[in-house]
Amino acid sequence: MEDKRQRARVQGGWATPTKSQSAAQPATPARSRLSQTAGPAWRSKEQQLCDRQFVFKEPQLVVRAAPEPRVIDREGVYEISLSPTGVSRVCLYPGFVDLKEAGWILERLCKDVPWKQRMGIREDVTYPQPRLTAWYGELPYTYSGITMEPNPHWLPVLWTLKSRIEENTGHTFNSLLCNFYRDEKDSVDWHSDDEPSLGSCPVIASLSFGATRTFEMRKKPLPHRVPKEYHSREPRVNLTFRTVYPDPRRTPR
């Protein structure tokens, strides 16, 4: 019985040390052992680290100055950008349609075009487009997640404008995207008009009627837009004639 109590006390760690344990040297803390085993080279390196001073250096900022904006308001041909794929040009023809005729055309377009406010998609978020649109052409047209269904029923006035533009530019167009900006709050965000269905080198003829609005363009990869404005604007209709090619991924029905 006495032996069992003795063993329990020893196992519990509270029994008095034996003679052999009392004669042993006390345990050395870990830090002391480290200092005892560290050589002169380590102590010298540690001292050098302690002697170093932190010096703050102002980072050198690379400032890229944005090019000065240019206002294009005179007739002529302007090169917007140069790239490995070719040259981007804008040909401006002010007064392409006589003012009196333009007023009548604007009135007919506002009334006769089947305008519709479509839903756009940006980063999986659906929103109503801040303008009205319509599409004319034998083929569908898809941009920004929106598909415009074929509409071969051209209004006579639109067909006449298309023929006049083709005669003056030398380019042939088979489709038309119509945009109706009702006031200064309507707009179109930055875009490139580079959908695969437009081909590798798209040519677009843009014809506007009504209020004067700012049309902004930037070099790719930054595209162009019609921004919202802070002053009251009357209605404006923009017609963008374009050539759309069949999508090889679509199978005929």
C-alpha positions in Angstrom: 0.0 0.0 0.0 2.9 2.3 0.8 4.5 1.6 -2.5 1.4 2.5 -4.4 1.1 5.9 -2.7 4.8 6.6 -3.4 4.4 5.7 -7.1 1.3 8.0 -7.4 3.1 10.9 -5.9 6.1 10.5 -8.2 3.8 10.2 -11.3 1.8 13.3 -10.2 5.0 15.4 -10.2 4.6 16.7 -6.7 6.8 14.3 -4.8 10.1 15.5 -3.5 13.0 15.0 -5.9 15.3 12.1 -5.4 19.0 12.6 -4.5 20.0 12.0 -8.1 17.5 14.7 -9.4 18.7 17.2 -6.8 22.3 16.7 -7.8 21.4 17.5 -11.5 21.9 21.0 -13.0 18.8 23.2 -13.4 17.2 23.3 -16.8 18.5 26.2 -19.0 15.8 28.4 -20.7 15.5 28.2 -24.5 16.8 31.8 -25.0 19.8 31.1 -22.8 20.6 28.0 -24.8 20.3 30.0 -28.0 22.7 32.7 -26.8 25.2 30.0 -25.6 25.2 28.2 -28.9 25.2 31.2 -31.2 28.5 31.8 -32.8 30.3 35.1 -33.3 29.2 35.3 -37.0 25.5 35.2 -36.0 25.9 37.8 -33.3 27.8 40.1 -35.7 25.0 39.8 -38.3 22.3 40.4 -35.6 24.2 43.5 -34.5 24.3 44.8 -38.1 20.6 44.4 -38.5 20.0 46.4 -35.3 22.3 49.2 -36.5 20.4 49.7 -39.8 18.1 52.7 -40.1 14.9 52.8 -42.2 15.0 55.6 -44.8 11.8 56.5 -46.5 12.0 57.2 -50.2 9.2 58.9 -52.1 8.0 56.6 -54.9 8.5 57.9 -58.4 5.1 58.4 -59.9 4.8 57.9 -63.7 2.4 60.5 -64.8 0.8 59.9 -68.2 -0.6 63.1 -69.5 -3.9 62.6 -71.3 -4.0 64.1 -74.8 -5.8 67.3 -75.3 -9.3 66.7 -76.7 -10.0 67.8 -80.2 -13.3 69.2 -81.4 -14.2 68.0 -84.9 -16.9 70.3 -86.3 -15.7 71.0 -89.9 -16.0 69.0 -93.0 -13.1 66.7 -93.7 -11.3 63.4 -93.1 -9.7 62.9 -89.7 -7.4 60.1 -88.6 -8.4 59.0 -85.1 -5.9 56.3 -84.4 -3.2 54.1 -85.9 -3.0 50.4 -84.9 -1.6 47.1 -86.3 -5.0 46.4 -87.7 -5.3 49.6 -89.7 -6.2 53.2 -89.6 -9.4 54.5 -87.9 -10.8 57.5 -89.8 -13.8 59.8 -89.4 -15.3 61.6 -92.4 -17.5 64.5 -91.4 -20.1 66.0 -93.8 -22.0 68.8 -92.0 -25.3 69.7 -93.7 -25.5 66.4 -95.5 -29.3 66.9 -95.5 -30.9 70.3 -96.0 -32.2 71.9 -92.8 -35.9 72.1 -94.0 -35.8 68.6 -95.2 -34.1 67.4 -92.0 -36.9 68.9 -89.9 -39.5 67.0 -91.9 -37.4 63.7 -91.7 -37.1 64.1 -87.9 -40.8 64.4 -87.5 -41.5 61.3 -89.7 -38.9 59.2 -87.9 -40.2 60.1 -84.4 -43.7 59.0 -85.5 -43.2 56.1 -87.9 -40.2 54.1 -86.6 -41.3 51.3 -84.2 -39.3 52.6 -81.3 -38.8 50.3 -78.3 -36.9 50.6 -75.0 -34.9 47.4 -74.6 -33.2 45.9 -71.6 -29.4 46.0 -71.5 -27.1 43.6 -69.7 -23.9 44.6 -67.9 -22.1 42.2 -65.6 -25.1 40.0 -65.3 -27.3 43.0 -64.3 -30.3 43.9 -66.4 -31.3 47.6 -66.8 -33.5 49.6 -69.2 -31.5 51.3 -71.9 -31.5 55.1 -71.5 -32.8 55.6 -75.1 -35.2 54.0 -77.7 -33.9 51.8 -80.5 -35.1 50.1 -83.6 -33.5 47.8 -86.2 -33.8 47.3 -89.9 -32.2 44.6 -91.9 -32.5 41.0 -93.2 -30.2 39.6 -90.5 -30.3 39.8 -86.7 -27.8 42.0 -84.8 -26.4 41.2 -81.4 -24.5 43.6 -79.2 -24.0 43.9 -75.4 -26.1 40.8 -74.8 -29.1 42.2 -76.8 -30.3 40.6 -80.0 -32.2 42.7 -82.5 -34.5 40.5 -84.6 -34.5 40.8 -88.4 -36.8 43.5 -89.8 -36.8 43.8 -93.6 -39.7 46.4 -93.7 -37.7 49.6 -94.4 -39.6 52.9 -94.3 -39.4 54.7 -97.6 -37.5 57.6 -96.1 -34.9 55.3 -94.6 -34.4 53.5 -97.8 -34.0 56.9 -99.6 -31.4 58.0 -97.0 -29.5 54.7 -97.4 -29.3 55.1 -101.1 -28.1 58.7 -100.9 -25.4 57.8 -98.4 -24.2 54.9 -100.5 -23.9 57.1 -103.5 -21.8 59.7 -101.6 -19.6 57.4 -99.7 -19.1 54.5 -102.1 -19.9 52.0 -99.4 -22.9 49.6 -99.4 -24.9 49.0 -96.3 -27.6 46.3 -95.6 -28.7 47.2 -92.1 -29.6 50.2 -89.9 -29.6 50.7 -86.1 -31.8 53.6 -85.1 -31.4 55.5 -81.7 -33.8 58.0 -80.3 -32.5 60.3 -77.6 -35.6 61.8 -76.2 -33.8 64.5 -74.0 -30.5 65.3 -72.3 -31.0 62.3 -69.9 -30.8 59.7 -72.7 -27.4 58.4 -73.7 -25.3 55.5 -74.9 -22.3 54.2 -73.0 -18.8 53.6 -74.3 -18.8 51.0 -77.1 -16.7 50.0 -80.0 -19.0 48.7 -82.7 -16.7 45.8 -83.3 -19.0 42.9 -83.1 -17.9 39.9 -85.2 -20.9 40.2 -87.4 -19.6 43.6 -88.7 -16.5 42.1 -90.1 -12.8 42.8 -89.5 -12.9 46.4 -90.7 -16.4 47.8 -90.0 -17.6 50.9 -91.9 -20.5 52.8 -90.3 -22.4 55.8 -91.7 -23.9 57.8 -88.9 -26.6 60.4 -89.7 -28.2 62.6 -87.0 -31.4 64.7 -86.9 -32.6 67.1 -84.3 -30.7 68.6 -81.3 -27.0 68.9 -81.2 -25.4 66.4 -78.9 -21.8 65.7 -77.9 -20.4 62.6 -79.6 -17.2 61.4 -77.9 -14.5 59.2 -79.3 -11.4 57.7 -77.8 -8.6 55.5 -79.1 -9.1 51.8 -78.6 -9.3 49.9 -76.4 -11.4 52.8 -75.2 -14.5 53.2 -77.4 -17.1 56.0 -78.1 -20.3 57.2 -76.5 -23.0 59.8 -76.4 -23.0 61.0 -72.7 -25.8 62.4 -70.7 -25.9 66.2 -70.6 -26.7 68.8 -67.9 -28.6 71.3 -70.1 -32.0 70.8 -71.7 -31.9 69.0 -75.1 -34.5 68.5 -77.7 -35.1 65.1 -79.2 -32.4 63.7 -81.5 -32.5 60.7 -83.8 -29.3 59.0 -84.9 -29.2 56.5 -87.8 -26.2 54.2 -88.1 -26.1 52.4 -91.4 -23.9 49.3 -91.3 -23.1 46.1 -93.1 -23.9 42.9 -91.1 -22.6 39.5 -92.2 -24.2 36.2 -91.4 -22.9 34.6 -88.3 -21.3 31.3 -89.2 -22.2 29.8 -85.9 -26.0 30.2 -86.6 -27.5 27.3 -88.5 -30.3 28.1 -90.9 -33.8 27.0 -89.9 
